[in-house]
Amino acid sequence: MIDRQTARLLDILVRTCGEGGEFKILEIADLVSAFPKKKPVTREFVTVTAKFLADMQMIDIRHSDEEHMAIAILPRGRIYKEERRLQTDAHKFNRGMLTLVVAGSFMAAFIASLLAGLVVHWIS
């Protein structure tokens, strides 16, 4: 399990490098600017986190200097990103189902009380 900022960097790298597995030269400044302005990161964070992802065998770094990195996404990195997306989709689906069940139960109780009121009114 990796933290949100690391997962966000992995998402950015997968989007930037593509699915082919070939090496792509990226500027570190572009990676820093790809993060949201509300949660800015530094160049040091990007380089340290990229090395961490390489140690986790999610990416491969062929070359790295202060300005550029040559990165390829490994299958483990793509699989992690896809599993994370599926978990998010499943969570959204579960939340939607819970809302539907609660709303359906409320509507069933409301209709039952209306019918009971009509039956009582009709009988008396």
N, C-alpha and C positions, 0 to 999 in steps of 0.2 A: 504494500500500500504506500502510495506517495501522497504528499500534501497537495493542496490546491494549486499553489504557485508552480510547483514542479509539473503537475499535470497540465497546467495551462501552457507552460513552455513546450511540453511534449506535443500538445495540440497544435501550437504555432509551428513547430518543426515539421509535423506531419503535413499540415496544410501547405507549408512552404516547399518542402522537399518532394512531395507527391508520394505516390504509391509504388513507384518503380523500383526503389531500392538503390538507385544510382546516387553517387556523391554529388552534392550541390554546395557551391561556395556561397556562404551567407555572411553578410556584414553583421557584426555584433550590435551595432547601433540600430539596425533595422529590427532586430529581435527585441531590443529594449523598447523601441517605440511601438511595437506591436502589442505590448501590455496595456491594459486600461489605465487612463490617467488617474483614476481613484486609488489604484494600487501600483504605484510606479516601482520599478526595479532598477538595479544598477548593472553596469557591465560585469562587475565581479560576480553578482548573483547569477547572471546568465552563463558565464564561463564555468563557475563551480557547479551549477546545477546540470549543465551539459555534461561535464565530466562524471557527475553522479549517475546520470542516465546511461552514460557509456559503461560505467562499472556495473550497472544493473542489466546490461546487454540489451537495452532498448534502442540505442543509437550507436553508430560507429563514427568516431572522429578520426579522420585521416590526418588533418593538419589543423593547427590552431595557433594563432598569434594574437596580438592585441586588437586587431581590427577585423579579422576574418576567421571563419571556421569552415572546414570542409566536412559536411555531415551527410550520413546516409541513415535512413530509418531501417532498423532491423525488424524482422517479423514479430518479435516479442513486443516491440513498441507499438506496432499497428494493432496487434491483438489486444493489448492493454487499452488502447484508445477505443476500440470497438466494444470491448466488454463494458467499459465505463459508459459509453453511449447507450448500450442496451440496458444497463442498470438504471440510468436516468429515465429512459422510455418506460421501463417497467414500473418505476416509482410514480411517474405521471399517470400511467394506466391504473395503478392501484388506488391512487388518490381520486381519480375520476369514478372508479367503481364504488368507492366508499361514499362519495357524494350522491351517486345515483341510488344506492341502497337506502341512505338516510332520507333522501327526498321521496323515494317510493314508499317507504314505511310511513312517513308523515302523510302523504296523500292517501294511502290506504286507510289510515286511522281517521282522517278527516272525512272521507267518503262514508266509512262505516258509521261514524257519529251522525252524519246527515241522514243516512238511511234509517238509523235507529230513531232519530227525531221524527222522521216522516211516518214511521210505523206507529210510534206512540201517538202522534197527532191523529192518524187515521183510525186507530183503535178507539180513542176517546172521543 
